[in-house]
Amino acid sequence: MLTWFKTALKPRVSPPGPMEPQPFVANSQSALPEGAQLAGPGKSRRVLVVDDNVVILKAFELKLQASGFTVFTATDPATVAGTAQKVKPDLILLDINFPPTVGGMEWSGLTAIQWLRRFPELAAIPVIVISGADSAACKNKALAAGAKAFFPKPVFYQDLLSAMLAALDLPRA
């Protein structure tokens, strides 16, 4: 049995060349194919997604693009205000929990919302919180900080899309 275990767990070697995966780079605007038209309920709306998990960022990026949104991503809540000033999002999707930073102030999604509200040009941007912390207390804190809605992970996309469209005063798909 031990022989089978050792053999079964041998690492697989991927073929070289174009089959190698391309890295995903967070903190950049998603690239749509040249000449692609945005379609769907989010057409021409800009969304900033902030989460420390690049897999989650990529998943949201793909789903939101498929719904017609232009998507920007960030992994650091301390950069939310600066990024929002640059890209001028219509809506922000924001995680609450982030890993501790080395030195400086500890940032959370709630801190980022409070920081956004200090800038008159950013204060009106609707924020929807998405968090792995599925508790009533966490939800209440997010809503008290100014979030329009709270969704625990994993998120049912159609419910999130409906909340996004409502926050943007757009007709539901």
C-alpha positions as CSV (number, residue, x, y, z in Angstrom):
1,M,0.0,0.0,0.0
2,L,2.8,2.4,0.8
3,T,4.3,1.8,-2.7
4,W,0.9,2.8,-4.3
5,F,0.8,5.9,-2.2
6,K,4.3,7.0,-3.3
7,T,3.6,6.3,-6.9
8,A,0.1,7.9,-6.9
9,L,1.5,11.2,-5.5
10,K,4.3,11.7,-8.0
11,P,4.3,15.3,-9.2
12,R,3.0,15.8,-12.7
13,V,5.3,17.6,-15.1
14,S,3.5,20.1,-17.4
15,P,4.6,20.2,-21.0
16,P,6.8,23.2,-21.8
17,G,5.8,26.0,-24.1
18,P,2.5,27.8,-24.6
19,M,0.6,25.6,-22.2
20,E,2.2,27.3,-19.2
21,P,-0.2,29.5,-17.3
22,Q,0.1,33.3,-17.5
23,P,0.3,35.1,-14.2
24,F,-2.6,37.2,-13.0
25,V,-1.5,40.6,-11.9
26,A,-3.8,42.4,-9.4
27,N,-4.0,46.2,-9.1
28,S,-4.5,46.7,-12.8
29,Q,-7.4,47.4,-15.1
30,S,-8.7,44.4,-16.8
31,A,-7.8,44.1,-20.4
32,L,-10.8,43.5,-22.7
33,P,-10.0,42.3,-26.2
34,E,-9.3,45.2,-28.7
35,G,-12.6,46.6,-29.9
36,A,-14.8,44.6,-27.5
37,Q,-18.0,46.2,-26.5
38,L,-19.3,46.2,-23.0
39,A,-22.8,44.7,-22.8
40,G,-25.1,43.6,-20.0
41,P,-26.6,45.4,-17.0
42,G,-23.3,46.9,-16.0
43,K,-22.6,48.5,-19.3
44,S,-20.2,51.5,-19.0
45,R,-20.1,51.2,-15.1
46,R,-16.8,51.1,-13.3
47,V,-16.3,48.8,-10.3
48,L,-13.3,48.7,-7.9
49,V,-12.9,45.3,-6.3
50,V,-10.7,45.1,-3.2
51,D,-9.7,41.8,-1.7
52,D,-6.4,40.3,-0.5
53,N,-7.0,37.0,-2.4
54,V,-6.1,37.3,-6.0
55,V,-8.2,34.2,-6.9
56,I,-11.3,35.9,-5.6
57,L,-10.3,39.1,-7.4
58,K,-10.0,37.2,-10.7
59,A,-13.3,35.4,-10.2
60,F,-15.1,38.7,-9.6
61,E,-13.3,40.3,-12.5
62,L,-14.5,37.6,-14.9
63,K,-18.1,37.6,-13.7
64,L,-18.4,41.4,-13.6
65,Q,-16.8,41.8,-17.0
66,A,-19.3,39.2,-18.4
67,S,-22.1,41.5,-17.0
68,G,-20.6,44.5,-18.8
69,F,-18.7,46.2,-16.0
70,T,-15.2,47.7,-16.3
71,V,-13.3,46.2,-13.4
72,F,-10.4,47.5,-11.4
73,T,-8.7,45.6,-8.6
74,A,-6.7,46.2,-5.5
75,T,-5.3,44.0,-2.8
76,D,-4.6,46.6,-0.1
77,P,-7.3,48.5,1.7
78,A,-4.9,51.4,2.4
79,T,-4.9,52.2,-1.3
80,V,-8.7,52.3,-1.7
81,A,-9.1,56.1,-1.6
82,G,-6.1,56.8,-3.9
83,T,-7.2,54.2,-6.4
84,A,-10.8,55.5,-6.3
85,Q,-9.6,59.0,-7.0
86,K,-7.7,57.7,-10.0
87,V,-10.2,55.3,-11.6
88,K,-13.4,57.0,-10.4
89,P,-15.4,53.9,-9.8
90,D,-19.2,53.9,-9.8
91,L,-19.2,51.2,-7.1
92,I,-16.7,49.5,-4.7
93,L,-16.8,45.8,-3.7
94,L,-14.8,45.5,-0.5
95,D,-13.6,42.7,1.7
96,I,-13.4,43.4,5.5
97,N,-10.6,41.3,6.7
98,F,-7.0,41.8,5.5
99,P,-3.7,40.4,6.7
100,P,-1.7,42.6,9.1
101,T,0.8,44.9,7.5
102,V,4.4,45.4,8.5
103,G,4.5,48.6,10.5
104,G,2.0,51.4,10.2
105,M,-1.7,51.4,10.7
106,E,-3.8,48.3,10.6
107,W,-6.3,48.5,7.8
108,S,-9.6,46.7,7.4
109,G,-12.5,47.2,5.0
110,L,-14.3,49.2,7.6
111,T,-11.3,51.5,8.0
112,A,-11.3,51.9,4.2
113,I,-15.0,52.9,4.2
114,Q,-14.4,55.5,6.9
115,W,-11.4,56.8,5.0
116,L,-13.5,57.1,1.7
117,R,-16.1,59.1,3.6
118,R,-13.6,61.8,4.5
119,F,-13.2,62.8,0.8
120,P,-16.2,64.7,-0.6
121,E,-15.6,63.4,-4.1
122,L,-15.5,59.8,-2.9
123,A,-18.1,59.9,-0.1
124,A,-21.1,59.1,-2.4
125,I,-19.5,56.0,-4.0
126,P,-21.7,53.1,-2.9
127,V,-19.7,50.3,-1.2
128,I,-20.8,46.7,-0.9
129,V,-19.0,44.6,1.6
130,I,-18.2,41.0,0.9
131,S,-16.6,39.0,3.7
132,G,-15.7,35.6,4.9
133,A,-16.8,36.7,8.4
134,D,-20.5,35.6,8.3
135,S,-21.9,37.1,11.4
136,A,-24.6,39.5,12.3
137,A,-22.1,41.7,14.2
138,C,-19.9,41.9,11.2
139,K,-22.8,42.8,8.9
140,N,-24.1,45.4,11.4
141,K,-20.6,47.1,11.6
142,A,-20.4,47.2,7.8
143,L,-23.8,48.7,7.4
144,A,-23.2,51.2,10.2
145,A,-19.9,52.3,8.5
146,G,-21.9,53.1,5.4
147,A,-21.9,50.0,3.3
148,K,-25.0,49.6,1.0
149,A,-25.1,45.8,1.5
150,F,-23.2,42.9,3.1
151,F,-22.6,39.5,1.5
152,P,-20.9,36.6,3.3
153,K,-18.6,34.5,1.1
154,P,-19.2,32.5,-0.9
155,V,-21.4,34.9,-2.7
156,F,-24.4,34.0,-4.8
157,Y,-23.6,36.2,-7.9
158,Q,-27.2,36.9,-9.0
159,D,-28.0,38.4,-5.5
160,L,-24.8,40.4,-5.6
161,L,-25.6,41.7,-9.1
162,S,-29.1,42.7,-8.0
163,A,-27.7,44.6,-5.0
164,M,-25.1,46.3,-7.3
165,L,-27.7,47.4,-9.8
166,A,-29.9,48.7,-6.9
167,A,-27.0,50.7,-5.5
168,L,-26.3,52.1,-8.9
169,D,-30.0,52.9,-9.6
170,L,-29.9,50.7,-12.7
171,P,-32.7,48.4,-13.9
172,R,-32.3,44.8,-12.8
173,A,-31.5,42.3,-15.5
